[in-house]
Amino acid sequence: MTAPSQALPAPWDGRIDLSSDDFFILALPLLASEPTLALAVARRGLAQAEGERDEAGAIRALTVLGHAHDALGQPERDAVLGQALARAERLGEPTLLVRAVINQMFVDIYRGQYAVALARGQASLGLAHVLRRDDLLNRLLNNLGTALSLIGEFEMAIKMYEERLRLLPAAGDEAKIQRARSVNNMAVAWLGVARAQAEDADPSIARRALSRARVLAEAACGRLLGEAQVSMRLSALDTVVEVLLERGEAAAAMDWAQRVEAISHDALQPGSVEWGSYHLPLCRVELALGEADMAAVLARLREIEALPGPKFRSGEMHAILNHCLSQALERVGDYGEALVYHHRWLEHQARAQSVLAREHATAVRHTLDSLRGETEEFITHDLRNPLGAALVQMQSVVVAELPEPVRDGVLRARLSVQRAFDTAESYLSIVRTRNLRRAELREIDLAELADDVGERLAPPAGASVRLERDIEWGMQVRGDRISLLMALTKLLRNALRYAPSGSVVTLGLQRDGQSARLSVADFGDGMPEAMRTRLLQRMPTGEPRRGRGLGLTMVARVAQLHDARLQVQAAEGQGTVVTLRFPLVDGEVGPA
């Protein structure tokens, strides 16, 4: 991207300082008042940074460039801000990364990917707190609140806005504007609460929420009347009109529209986006009152429909416009065209409900994945590792040299720690197998793997339980070596641990047609019918429990992943045989 040829005014006519966030502070007024100039400045800054191999400077220039494209309504915005995020992730500088995430959340929300935006923001929230940058944290909380509102989590959105308000300073013109914006967003969220409660047939809660929405919406609109950009005033007007019409107070809504028009008249030039942003809520109020000239209202709605740019051609504004056109056309007697616009509005509502359901489900899935990851980290680092260390220390104790009461206590404690450690191991094994995919499987020698496990777990000479191996060599299967090792280790270890003294445990692997039959057999007490039926459940219950912990859930998952058939033969008093039949790789067919 080359620097623009036109001369730039001071302080942009020389070398641009991209070394700090001061660049954003200087560029912000340009974005609001002269976005075309901001675009030229950002392009020159990017060319300069690329020439100097200044990656941080390039990211700052890309950020301003993306916002300039946004201010000008240009589609390049998404690609530019996406590039800024990718480069910030590679660079790893925390402040630039959080800023890039905030900007990408804005893009995600615009695209209707609310759950993606929410996941990005939640993942960066901790880093934003660590940085102690209230300006970034404020923007992040605002975007999180917006994403939560858009997926219907209004109470959580309100909490985000409330936290943002606590962080904002009480004094200063910019702080007052940002506080008013947060109050306005809270009003929208409370309106969502009211509508949700009304649908759930709880009118008392709905009324209280709607009253709260009115107080907040009017407070925000009042604060923004005299000290904000016209776009902010119009956004606040849109909210207060929405709330008051929901309450059936069209006259109060008209009063607010007139107040905003009086102070913003010079900025509401016909044909401008600002003109359309004012007249659309005004037309809604006039339709609700039913006192205006409907032909004139319809004419203004037609003008809004013809305005350039995406604001009134997509999204919620487009839906509101279609609804208003339908009402106005019906009032003037054009029922055929009114029906067309009404159908468009209904189609938007249906799509919006579909998006809401999809994004809410995705957000729930992201949340569950995050909780699962935190649980796995806790079990690995805060539970399994300390248990393993404690077990090593306990096993180093020479129990035979201890007095009998102490010896019994140490043995019981060792057994308890071992069981807790095994439970943690089993859980992590289940997690690993659950996350595996068939595409990750590779050809492995099942006989070699089974022999390795048998060698490692074989009891020493003179032990009370003996292991026998009956392994046929040369059988290849497609599998994941680690998960197969964990599954076979669990089966064999359980068999050896709970086999009665003087008995034999057998590890077998034989070719059976086009399958490899892997089995672990003991000749112990077996188990009752009720226990066998629950064996593959996550937490089998029944007596005797015999320390099975998470049962064979992980083994069953490994079997499923490898297209293997799991079979358990266990008659009470006759021992237990667990068999896994794996399909051999192509060409590995046994004798007929």
FENSULQUI-V40629 format. One line per field, one symbol per residue. burial: I if it has 16 or more other C-alpha atoms within 10 Angstrom, else O. A space follows every 10 residues. Layout:
BEGIN
burial: ???
END
This chain:
BEGIN
burial: OOOOOOOOOO OIOOOIOIOO OOIIOOIIOI IOOOIOIIII IIIIIIIIII OOOOIIIIII IIIIIIIIII IIOOOOIIOI IIIIIIIIIO OOOIIIIIII IIIIIIIIIO OIIIIIIIII IIOIIOIIOO OOOOOIIIII IIIIIIIIII IIIIIOIIOI IIIIIOOIOO OOOOOIIIII IIIIIIIIII IIIIIIIOOO OOOOIIIOII IIIIOIIIII IIIIIOOIOI OIIIIIIIII IIIIIOOOOI OOIIOIIOOI IOOIOOOIOO OOIIIIIIII IIIIIIIIIO OOOIOOIIOI IOOIIOIOOO IIIOOOIIII IIIIIIIIII IOOOOOOIIO IIOIIOOIOO OIOOIIOIII OIIOOIIOOO OOOOOIOOII OOOIOOIIOO IOOIOOOOOO OOOOOOIOOI OOOIOOIIII IIIIIIIIII IIIOOOOOOO OOOIOIIIII IOIIOOOIOO OOOOIIIOIO IIOOIIIIII IOIIOIIIII IIIIIIOOII OOOIIIIIII IIOIIIIIII IIIIIIIOOO IIOOIIOOOI OOOOOOOIII IIIIIIIIIO IIIIOIOIOI IOOOIIIIII IIIIIOOIIO OO
END
